[in-house]
Amino acid sequence: MTEPKHTLTEAELEQLKAGLKRSHKERFEMATRLYKIQMAMKKAVITHQPFISKP
């Protein structure tokens, strides 16, 4: 069986090239930032309080 070939678009190639230019420190800082956001979202609690109180 032949599998279809996947080609990258120009935008995806540009993102890959930009990623390769980043240093290890920049990659670590970005990963740390994303991890902190993920942890905050896990702990977040959404509550709903209506504006109008029913008598």
PAMITI-231084 format. One record per residue: residue number from 0; residue in one letter; x, y, z of N, C-alpha, C, CB in turn. Coordinates in Angstrom, 3 decimals, decimal comma. Glycine has a CB too. Layout:
// residues N
(NUM; A; (X; Y; Z); (X; Y; Z); (X; Y; Z); (X; Y; Z))
...
***
This chain:
// residues 55
(0; M; (0,840; -1,189; 0,000); (0,000; 0,000; 0,000); (0,880; 1,246; 0,000); (-0,953; 0,002; 1,220))
(1; T; (0,471; 2,191; -0,757); (1,200; 3,454; -0,772); (0,454; 4,462; 0,082); (1,381; 3,982; -2,220))
(2; E; (1,203; 5,104; 0,944); (0,601; 6,117; 1,808); (0,687; 7,468; 1,113); (1,303; 6,163; 3,200))
(3; P; (-0,313; 8,311; 1,323); (-0,251; 9,640; 0,689); (0,881; 10,474; 1,291); (-1,602; 10,385; 0,850))
(4; K; (1,535; 11,240; 0,444); (2,621; 12,090; 0,917); (2,033; 13,365; 1,501); (3,617; 12,415; -0,228))
(5; H; (2,552; 13,745; 2,654); (2,111; 14,973; 3,297); (3,131; 16,064; 3,017); (1,918; 14,771; 4,824))
(6; T; (2,667; 17,182; 2,551); (3,563; 18,290; 2,280); (3,261; 19,427; 3,244); (3,433; 18,760; 0,815))
(7; L; (4,287; 20,168; 3,589); (4,140; 21,296; 4,491); (3,853; 22,562; 3,694); (5,403; 21,472; 5,353))
(8; T; (3,011; 23,401; 4,269); (2,726; 24,678; 3,624); (3,862; 25,648; 3,930); (1,357; 25,254; 4,098))
(9; E; (3,869; 26,761; 3,247); (4,914; 27,773; 3,470); (4,868; 28,303; 4,899); (4,758; 28,937; 2,474))
(10; A; (3,662; 28,491; 5,440); (3,534; 29,007; 6,805); (4,117; 28,017; 7,810); (2,057; 29,297; 7,138))
(11; E; (3,868; 26,734; 7,609); (4,411; 25,722; 8,511); (5,932; 25,668; 8,424); (3,816; 24,349; 8,191))
(12; L; (6,461; 25,819; 7,221); (7,920; 25,852; 7,064); (8,529; 27,051; 7,777); (8,296; 25,885; 5,581))
(13; E; (7,880; 28,190; 7,692); (8,378; 29,387; 8,369); (8,374; 29,197; 9,877); (7,536; 30,608; 7,991))
(14; Q; (7,323; 28,555; 10,415); (7,266; 28,298; 11,853); (8,377; 27,356; 12,282); (5,909; 27,715; 12,239))
(15; L; (8,650; 26,336; 11,489); (9,731; 25,409; 11,817); (11,083; 26,111; 11,792); (9,736; 24,229; 10,844))
(16; K; (11,302; 26,958; 10,802); (12,572; 27,689; 10,708); (12,736; 28,639; 11,890); (12,649; 28,476; 9,382))
(17; A; (11,650; 29,309; 12,284); (11,716; 30,224; 13,421); (11,998; 29,444; 14,703); (10,400; 31,028; 13,555))
(18; G; (11,412; 28,266; 14,832); (11,648; 27,437; 16,011); (13,090; 26,980; 16,113); (10,738; 26,237; 15,992))
(19; L; (13,715; 26,704; 14,991); (15,109; 26,262; 15,007); (16,057; 27,383; 15,393); (15,497; 25,710; 13,653))
(20; K; (15,654; 28,624; 15,180); (16,511; 29,762; 15,503); (16,504; 30,076; 16,998); (16,070; 30,987; 14,716))
(21; R; (15,516; 29,552; 17,739); (15,422; 29,848; 19,168); (16,480; 29,082; 19,945); (14,023; 29,506; 19,701))
(22; S; (16,954; 29,707; 21,011); (17,944; 29,055; 21,852); (17,248; 28,105; 22,826); (18,786; 30,101; 22,616))
(23; H; (18,047; 27,299; 23,499); (17,483; 26,371; 24,480); (16,822; 27,134; 25,619); (18,572; 25,434; 25,030))
(24; K; (17,393; 28,274; 25,994); (16,824; 29,070; 27,080); (15,446; 29,601; 26,683); (17,766; 30,239; 27,448))
(25; E; (15,316; 30,090; 25,452); (14,024; 30,606; 24,989); (12,975; 29,491; 24,946); (14,170; 31,252; 23,595))
(26; R; (13,390; 28,306; 24,486); (12,469; 27,173; 24,447); (12,032; 26,782; 25,849); (13,118; 25,978; 23,745))
(27; F; (12,971; 26,766; 26,790); (12,661; 26,422; 28,172); (11,707; 27,433; 28,784); (13,938; 26,339; 29,000))
(28; E; (11,961; 28,716; 28,558); (11,086; 29,756; 29,108); (9,676; 29,646; 28,543); (11,659; 31,147; 28,814))
(29; M; (9,538; 29,348; 27,259); (8,223; 29,201; 26,651); (7,499; 27,985; 27,228); (8,348; 29,077; 25,124))
(30; A; (8,211; 26,881; 27,358); (7,606; 25,673; 27,914); (7,177; 25,900; 29,359); (8,585; 24,495; 27,831))
(31; T; (8,008; 26,618; 30,122); (7,675; 26,917; 31,513); (6,425; 27,782; 31,586); (8,849; 27,619; 32,214))
(32; R; (6,341; 28,788; 30,725); (5,178; 29,676; 30,699); (3,902; 28,887; 30,380); (5,384; 30,805; 29,662))
(33; L; (3,978; 28,013; 29,376); (2,815; 27,209; 29,009); (2,421; 26,256; 30,134); (3,097; 26,420; 27,732))
(34; Y; (3,418; 25,683; 30,831); (3,141; 24,775; 31,932); (2,441; 25,508; 33,075); (4,437; 24,128; 32,429))
(35; K; (2,897; 26,717; 33,384); (2,276; 27,497; 34,454); (0,832; 27,843; 34,106); (3,078; 28,780; 34,719))
(36; I; (0,580; 28,179; 32,845); (-0,782; 28,475; 32,405); (-1,652; 27,233; 32,534); (-0,790; 28,989; 30,950))
(37; Q; (-1,113; 26,086; 32,138); (-1,854; 24,830; 32,225); (-2,206; 24,516; 33,676); (-1,039; 23,677; 31,613))
(38; M; (-1,271; 24,696; 34,591); (-1,524; 24,423; 36,003); (-2,578; 25,378; 36,566); (-0,221; 24,535; 36,810))
(39; A; (-2,538; 26,641; 36,165); (-3,528; 27,608; 36,632); (-4,918; 27,252; 36,111); (-3,142; 29,029; 36,189))
(40; M; (-5,004; 26,791; 34,859); (-6,294; 26,427; 34,283); (-6,866; 25,171; 34,951); (-6,154; 26,205; 32,773))
(41; K; (-6,000; 24,265; 35,374); (-6,470; 23,064; 36,077); (-7,113; 23,428; 37,407); (-5,310; 22,084; 36,305))
(42; K; (-6,547; 24,418; 38,083); (-7,028; 24,823; 39,403); (-8,212; 25,783; 39,324); (-5,904; 25,468; 40,185))
(43; A; (-8,483; 26,323; 38,156); (-9,535; 27,334; 38,013); (-10,913; 26,719; 38,247); (-9,475; 27,983; 36,617))
(44; V; (-11,760; 27,486; 38,914); (-13,142; 27,072; 39,155); (-14,048; 28,162; 38,595); (-13,419; 26,826; 40,691))
(45; I; (-14,990; 27,759; 37,774); (-15,908; 28,712; 37,171); (-17,222; 28,660; 37,938); (-16,126; 28,411; 35,656))
(46; T; (-17,640; 29,795; 38,457); (-18,925; 29,874; 39,163); (-19,793; 30,892; 38,451); (-18,734; 30,258; 40,671))
(47; H; (-21,078; 30,654; 38,488); (-22,004; 31,562; 37,839); (-22,937; 32,145; 38,877); (-22,795; 30,850; 36,731))
(48; Q; (-22,996; 33,452; 38,933); (-23,914; 34,142; 39,812); (-24,740; 35,078; 38,979); (-23,175; 34,898; 40,931))
(49; P; (-26,049; 34,865; 38,917); (-26,875; 35,743; 38,089); (-26,888; 37,173; 38,625); (-28,301; 35,205; 38,011))
(50; F; (-27,050; 38,133; 37,707); (-27,088; 39,548; 38,092); (-28,371; 39,883; 38,839); (-26,957; 40,442; 36,857))
(51; I; (-29,453; 39,253; 38,432); (-30,758; 39,555; 39,024); (-31,075; 38,481; 40,056); (-31,881; 39,632; 37,930))
(52; S; (-31,305; 38,932; 41,294); (-31,677; 37,979; 42,316); (-33,185; 37,788; 42,319); (-31,185; 38,438; 43,690))
(53; K; (-33,613; 36,549; 42,368); (-35,042; 36,251; 42,353); (-35,598; 36,317; 43,778); (-35,305; 34,855; 41,727))
(54; P; (-36,713; 37,056; 43,971); (-37,283; 37,180; 45,333); (-37,966; 35,912; 45,812); (-38,277; 38,318; 45,377))
***
